[in-house]
């Protein structure tokens, strides 16, 4: 996951990062201590998970 403005992130075209003898895939979202955040540090992905796991009706969350 890369942090920064949309213009800064658009300049980065990396799909994986080599670390010692492994390669780590870059992700659009991260989960830390049960909280899901995206590269803009919004909690929209977290909201989608919470809504999907409750008994409330359908949500407007996309699956990207």
N, CA and C of each residue as an Amber inpcrd file, in Angstrom:
protein
   192
   0.8470000  -1.1660000   0.0000000   0.0000000   0.0000000   0.0000000
   0.8920000   1.2280000   0.0000000   0.6070000   2.1660000  -0.8740000
   1.3460000   3.4230000  -0.9400000   0.4600000   4.5380000  -0.4230000
   1.0420000   5.4380000   0.3550000   0.3040000   6.5900000   0.8580000
   0.7670000   7.8370000   0.1390000  -0.1360000   8.7760000  -0.0610000
   0.1960000  10.0420000  -0.6990000  -0.9990000  10.5700000  -1.4570000
  -0.8040000  11.6970000  -2.1150000  -1.9000000  12.2670000  -2.8960000
  -2.1550000  11.3920000  -4.1220000  -3.2860000  11.6050000  -4.7550000
  -3.6260000  10.8210000  -5.9330000  -2.5890000  11.0330000  -7.0320000
  -2.0960000  12.2620000  -7.1800000  -1.0870000  12.5490000  -8.1950000
   0.2290000  11.8280000  -7.8860000   0.6200000  11.7880000  -6.6170000
   1.8520000  11.0960000  -6.2350000   1.7170000   9.5990000  -6.4590000
   0.5870000   9.0180000  -6.0720000   0.3860000   7.5810000  -6.2420000
   0.3240000   7.1950000  -7.7130000  -0.1790000   8.0880000  -8.5680000
  -0.2660000   7.7950000  -9.9960000   1.1200000   7.6520000 -10.6200000
   2.1280000   8.2580000 -10.0110000   3.4990000   8.1850000 -10.5340000
   4.1890000   6.8740000 -10.1720000   3.6410000   6.1480000  -9.2150000
   4.2460000   4.8980000  -8.7520000   3.5740000   3.7350000  -9.4720000
   4.3800000   2.9340000 -10.1500000   3.8500000   1.7790000 -10.8640000
   4.6100000   0.5350000 -10.4140000   4.4010000   0.1490000  -9.1740000
   5.0860000  -0.9970000  -8.5950000   4.0320000  -2.0030000  -8.1460000
   4.1690000  -3.2400000  -8.5760000   3.2150000  -4.2750000  -8.1960000
   3.7190000  -5.1440000  -7.0500000   5.0440000  -5.1990000  -6.8800000
   5.6120000  -5.9690000  -5.7790000   6.9350000  -5.3510000  -5.3520000
   7.2830000  -5.6100000  -4.1010000   8.4940000  -5.0450000  -3.5180000
   9.3940000  -6.1960000  -3.0690000  10.6530000  -6.2560000  -3.5590000
  11.5540000  -7.3130000  -3.1040000  12.0810000  -7.0100000  -1.6970000
  12.0050000  -8.0040000  -0.8220000  12.5190000  -7.8850000   0.5460000
  13.3100000  -9.1540000   0.8450000  14.5960000  -9.0090000   1.0280000
  15.5220000 -10.1180000   1.2460000  15.3130000 -11.1490000   0.1330000
  14.7980000 -12.3280000   0.4520000  14.6120000 -13.3590000  -0.5760000
  13.1450000 -13.5500000  -0.9390000  12.2930000 -12.6090000  -0.5540000
  10.8550000 -12.7190000  -0.8410000  10.3820000 -11.5020000  -1.6220000
   9.2170000 -11.6160000  -2.1920000   8.5740000 -10.4930000  -2.8810000
   7.2210000 -10.2580000  -2.2210000   6.9480000  -9.0100000  -1.8950000
   5.6960000  -8.6550000  -1.2330000   4.8250000  -7.9000000  -2.2250000
   3.5960000  -8.3860000  -2.4340000   2.6620000  -7.7370000  -3.3450000
   2.1430000  -6.4400000  -2.7310000   2.0130000  -5.4120000  -3.5650000
   1.4360000  -4.1420000  -3.1420000  -0.0780000  -4.3020000  -3.1250000
  -0.7270000  -3.7670000  -2.1120000  -2.1610000  -3.9180000  -1.9400000
  -2.8670000  -2.5660000  -1.9450000  -4.1110000  -2.5590000  -2.3810000
  -4.9100000  -1.3370000  -2.3500000  -5.4180000  -1.0430000  -0.9450000
  -5.5510000  -2.0790000  -0.1320000  -6.0160000  -1.9050000   1.2440000
  -5.1180000  -2.6860000   2.1890000  -5.1280000  -2.2800000   3.4460000
  -4.4090000  -3.0110000   4.4850000  -5.3240000  -3.2090000   5.6790000
  -5.0360000  -4.2440000   6.4480000  -5.7870000  -4.5110000   7.6660000
  -4.7930000  -4.5570000   8.8110000  -5.0000000  -3.7040000   9.7940000
  -4.1290000  -3.6430000  10.9520000  -5.0020000  -3.5360000  12.1920000
  -4.8250000  -4.4620000  13.1190000  -5.6320000  -4.5080000  14.3400000
  -7.1250000  -4.5640000  14.0360000  -7.4830000  -5.2200000  12.9320000
  -8.8840000  -5.3980000  12.5800000  -9.5200000  -4.2350000  11.8520000
  -8.7630000  -3.1800000  11.5850000  -9.2850000  -2.0210000  10.8690000
  -8.7500000  -2.0460000   9.4390000  -9.6320000  -1.8850000   8.4680000
  -9.2460000  -1.9040000   7.0600000  -9.1870000  -0.4700000   6.5570000
  -8.0500000  -0.0830000   5.9690000  -7.8720000   1.2590000   5.4110000
  -7.3490000   1.1460000   3.9890000  -7.6440000   2.1530000   3.1730000
  -7.1260000   2.1600000   1.8050000  -6.0070000   3.1860000   1.6750000
  -5.5000000   3.3620000   0.4610000  -4.3460000   4.2360000   0.2540000
  -4.6520000   5.7080000   0.4930000  -5.9320000   6.0670000   0.5770000
  -6.3090000   7.4370000   0.9030000  -6.6700000   7.5650000   2.3800000
  -6.4320000   6.4980000   3.1270000  -6.7320000   6.4040000   4.5610000
  -8.2090000   6.6300000   4.8710000  -9.0790000   6.2080000   3.9440000
 -10.5050000   6.2390000   4.2380000 -10.8860000   4.8960000   4.8440000
 -12.0120000   4.8480000   5.4600000 -12.4740000   3.5990000   6.0630000
 -13.6370000   3.0020000   5.2780000 -13.7420000   3.3270000   3.9960000
 -14.8670000   2.8250000   3.2010000 -14.8530000   1.2960000   3.1050000
 -13.6810000   0.6940000   2.9760000 -13.6100000  -0.7730000   2.9360000
 -14.0480000  -1.3680000   4.2670000 -13.6830000  -0.7230000   5.3800000
 -14.0960000  -1.1760000   6.7040000 -15.6130000  -1.0840000   6.8340000
 -16.1890000   0.0000000   6.3460000 -17.6430000   0.1620000   6.4140000
 -18.3390000  -0.9340000   5.6290000 -17.8010000  -1.2950000   4.4750000
 -18.3990000  -2.3600000   3.6640000 -18.3770000  -3.6940000   4.3960000
 -17.2790000  -3.9880000   5.0690000 -17.1750000  -5.2380000   5.8210000
 -18.1740000  -5.2480000   6.9740000 -18.2830000  -4.1510000   7.6790000
 -19.2090000  -4.0740000   8.8130000 -20.6450000  -4.2350000   8.3320000
 -21.0050000  -3.5480000   7.2630000 -22.3650000  -3.6440000   6.7330000
 -22.6490000  -5.0560000   6.2470000 -21.6680000  -5.6750000   5.5800000
 -21.8630000  -7.0220000   5.0460000 -22.0270000  -8.0670000   6.1430000
 -21.4770000  -7.8060000   7.3270000 -21.5500000  -8.7980000   8.4020000
 -22.6910000  -8.5420000   9.3750000 -23.4890000  -7.5230000   9.1230000
 -24.6460000  -7.2570000   9.9790000 -25.9020000  -7.7320000   9.2900000
 -27.0030000  -7.6920000   9.9980000 -28.2620000  -8.1730000   9.4210000
 -29.0240000  -7.0620000   8.7150000 -28.4180000  -5.8930000   8.5430000
 -29.0810000  -4.8100000   7.8290000 -29.1020000  -5.1460000   6.3520000
 -30.0000000  -4.5660000   5.6170000 -30.1980000  -4.8590000   4.1990000
 -28.9640000  -4.7420000   3.3380000 -29.1710000  -4.5080000   2.0750000
 -28.0600000  -4.4330000   1.1360000 -27.2850000  -3.1400000   1.3120000
 -26.0630000  -3.1270000   0.7960000 -25.2180000  -1.9310000   0.9100000
 -24.8410000  -1.4440000  -0.4790000 -24.2500000  -0.2670000  -0.5330000
 -23.7940000   0.2920000  -1.8060000 -22.2940000   0.0820000  -1.9760000
 -21.7340000  -0.9170000  -1.3660000 -20.2890000  -1.1710000  -1.4310000
 -19.9550000  -1.9320000  -2.7090000 -18.8810000  -1.4980000  -3.3500000
 -18.4190000  -2.2150000  -4.5420000 -17.4020000  -3.2640000  -4.1050000
 -17.1440000  -4.2120000  -4.9630000 -16.2240000  -5.3060000  -4.6190000
 -14.8320000  -5.0880000  -5.1570000 -14.3960000  -3.8190000  -5.4220000
 -13.0510000  -3.6280000  -5.9440000 -12.0180000  -3.6940000  -4.8900000
